[in-house]
Amino acid sequence: MSRRLTLAIAAATALALSACGGGGDPLTPGSGSSGTSGGATSAVIIGSADFPESELLAELYAAALKAKGIQVTRVSGIGKREVYLGALKDGSIDLIPEYNGALLANLLSQKVPEDVNTPDEVYAALGAALPAGLTVLKQAAAEDKDTMTVTRATATKYSLKTIDDLAAVAKDFTVAAAPEFAKRYQGALGLKSVYGVEFKAQLPLDAGGPLSLAALLNGNAQVADIFSTDSAIVKNDLVSLTDTKNLFLSQNILPLIRKDKASPAVTAALEAVSAGLTTEKLTAALAKVTLDKVSASAAAAELLTQVTSG
């Protein structure tokens, strides 16, 4: 992990800011961070990746811990998985929300065994694949999977219902997705080997974000990698193609944490969140952030009440 990120986290802890930085560069000291009183070294440093759902989930974890009197510091917008895993390994951050299937695929260099697909199978495999010093706590029923999504017009024109159906037409299609999609098994490599789907081109934009969505809607791409909890799917009457062969693994949400910070109190607070977090509740909360422009911290506070009230 870079010295600049370490300095950013140290500055966030020392300043103990009370509001989310909202989109600042985490590699710039003091930006994109928020914390609680005092910046004590015992505080749990909670990171998040650079997309809205990760920010929302990190704020949810932060709210759950603070409700139990546990000090936290937030570091926002760290970036892609390879970066924040490095931060966890070197102790720059302590905790981050993760997705069981995507994490497992990353740890196994995209070579997940074919018989590992269900949430329980993926969770069990994670236990053996995690680097020393890291652990995952109980996973939620809430799931957010990558989807191959098309417009209703494209689905109708080409009779597209499943990813299998793309094989005949992908050679004329452009896909919008994150840059790393091109080299991931849960991406272009797996689509080719599992489904025989090979796109004409890829627009390297963002991971299920507004740029990929815009490319799909304006016709610059015919397919986009959109996350299944994205309210834009319903809002824009899009069609997510069925993944009949389970290329995109189960993606249940769970806390990835350093073992030395997984105290009984921290574990209990986070696992209480997982116990009540459903895909429906997460989707509704995320819509408030992305559509209604409610802050991630405010949406998380409301979501915490929903998931812990039984």
N, C-alpha and C positions, 0 to 999 in steps of 0.2 A: 504494500500500500504506500502511496506517495506521501512524502513529508507534508505536502500541502494539505492533504485530507486530514492527516493527524493534527495539524495546526488548526484546521477548521473545527474539528471536534473539540479540541482543547479550548478554543475561543468560545464555542457554543456553551460548553460546560461552565466556563468562568463567568460568562455574561448572564447565563440562565435566563434567556429571553422568554417572555411569556406568550408570544404570538408566533404563529407559523410564518416562516420567512417567505413562502409562496413563490417558488420558482427560481430562487437564486442559485448560483453555481456553488455546489457543496465544496468545491475545491478552493473557494475564496473564503478566507477566514471570516466567520461571523455570519455568512449568508445561508439561507435556507434552513435555519435551525431554530428550535425552541426548547425550553427546558423548564424545570421547576426550581424551587428555592435552593440557593446556595451553591449549586454546581458541585455537590459532594462527589468524591471519587467513587463512592458506593452506588451512585446513580446508574440506572440501566440506560445505556445509550442505544436508542432505537433508530435504526436506519430505514430508508425506503428508497425504492427505485424511482425512475423518472416518468411514472405514469399515474393518472389519478387514482386508480384503485389501490395501488401500493401505498400512496399517501394516505388514503382513507383508512386502510387497514392498520397502518402504523399508528395513526392517531387513535384508532380504536384500542389498540394494545396500550398506548400511552394512557388513555383515559381509564382503562381498567386497572392499570397499576397504580395510578395516582389516587384512584378511589379507595385503594387499600393502604394508602399512606407511603407508597414506594416512590422514591425520587426517580425522575426520568429526565433524559436529555434527548431531543429529537435532531436528527440530521437528515435532511430531505434531498431528494433528487440525486442520489449517488450515481445512478446510471445502470448499466447492464449487469447481469448476474456475475460475470467473471470479475467485475470490479468489486461488488459488495461482498462476494465470497472472500476475496482477499482481505477486505476490511474486517470481516468476522474472524478470519484466521489469525490476523496479527493483533486483534483486540482493539482496533480503532472504533468498532461498533460491537454491541453485545447481542442484538436481537433484530430480526427483520421478518416481515410476513413473507411466506413462500408458498409455492404450489408444488404438491408432492411429485407429480409426474415430470414437470419441467426440471425440477431440481435433480431428480434421479437421472434423467437423461443427460444433464450436464455432467454429473459426477461420473457417469459411465461412458463419457465421450460419445454420447448419442447412441450407444449400443445396448439398449434395454432388451433383455430376453423377451422372446415372443410370448411367453406364458405369463408375463407380468403386465396386467392391464387394470385390474380392479383397484379400488382405493386401498383395501387391506393388503393386496399383493404388493402394491407400490410402497406402502408404508413399511412393510416388512423388509423389502429390499433396501429401503433408505437406511435402515438401521445398520446394515452391513457396509454401506457405501460412504457414509459420512466421514469426513476427515476427523482426525483426533482432536478432541477439545470441543466439538460441536455436537449438538443433539437436536432432535425435533420433539416437540410436545404433541399431545393428542390433536388429531386433525378434525376439522369441522366438516359437517355435511355440505357446507357451501363449496361450490366448485365453479371455476371460471376457466373454460377450455378455449384454446385456439379453434377457430372455425374457418372453413373456406366458405366465404359468403359472397353472394351475387345479388344483383338487383332482381326484382320481380320480373321485369321485362326480359332480362337475360335468361332467367330460369324458365320462363314460358317459351321463349324462342327456341331454346336448345333442349327442352325437356330435361332440365337438370333437377334432380332430387337428392342424389347422393354424390359423394366424391368420385365414386366409380364412373359416373356419367361424364365427368370432366375429361376422361382419357381420350375420348374421340374428338374433343374440340380444343383442348388446352394448347395445342400447337399454334393456335391463332389468338390465344389470350395472353394478356399481360396481368401479372399478379402484383398487388401492392402489399408490402410487408416490411418488417424491420430488415436492415442489412444482413444480420446474422441468419435470417431465414434461409438464405441461399446455401448455407453450409451446415445446416442442422438436419438431423434425421427427422425430428418432429418439425419438418419443414420441407424444403424442396427435395432433399435426398430421399426421405421416406416416401414422399408422394410419388417419386419416380419408381422406387424399388417395390413399394407395396401396391400402388394403384396403377402404375404405368402412366402417370400424369407428368408431363414435362411441358412447362409453359414456354411460350415464345420469348418472353422477357420478364424481368422483375423490376419494379420501381422500388429502390431501397429507401423507404420512408420511415415509418415508425411502427412500433409494436402495438397493433390494434388501436392506434390513435387517430386523431383528427385528420392527419395528412393522408393516411391510407383510406380512410372513409371518404374524404373529399375526392381522391383519385377515382374511387369506385363510382361515386355519384356523378362526377363530371365526365365519365367515360374514358378517362386516361388509363384506367385499369378495368378489366372485366371481372376480376376476382380480387378479394381482399381478405387478409388475415385479420379477422375481427374477434375480439373476446366475447364469449357467450353471454356475459352479464351486461354488455353494452346496450344501453337503452336506445341507441341509434338504430339497432336492428328492427325494433318494433316501430319506432318513430318514422323510419323511412321505408317501411314495408319491405325489408330485405329478406333474403332467403338464405339460411345457413344450411349447407349441404350435409347430409347425414354421413358420419364417419363410420361406415359399416365394418371396417376392419380394425377399428380402434388404434389408428396410427397416433392420434393425439391422445395420450394417456389420460387417465383420471387426473384431474388437477385440483384436488381438494386443498383448501387453504389451511396452513398450519404455521405455528411459530418455529422459526429456526433460531437457535440461541446457543451462546457459549455455555458449556457445562458449568463453568465457575459462576455464572450468574443465574442459573436455574435453581434458585433456592425454593424451598417448599412454598413460601408465600407468593413468589413470582409465578411458579408453576401453577398453583391453584387459581390465581387470578386470570392467567392466560387460558387455562383449560376450561374455565367457566365461560369464557367468550366462545371458544370452539364448540362447546356443548350446545350453545343456543344459536349459532350463526348458520343461517340457511341461505341458499342461493337467492331465494325470493327477497329476503331482507336485505341482502347485500346489493342486489340489483336496484332496489328502490332507493337505498341510501346513495348509491353511486349516481343515480339519475339526479338527485338533488345537487350533487357537486358539479356534474358535467352539464346539466340542462338548466337548473335553477340558480346556479352559481353560488350555492351555499358553501361556506368554507368547509374544508375537510374536517377541521376540528369540531365545528358545530354539528355537522352531519354525524360524526363519530360519537359525539356525546348522546345524541338521540338514539343512534343505533345501539349503543351500550345498554341503554335502558331497555330496549326491545329484546336484546339477546340474553340479558341476565334476569329478566322479570318472570321467566318461566312461561 
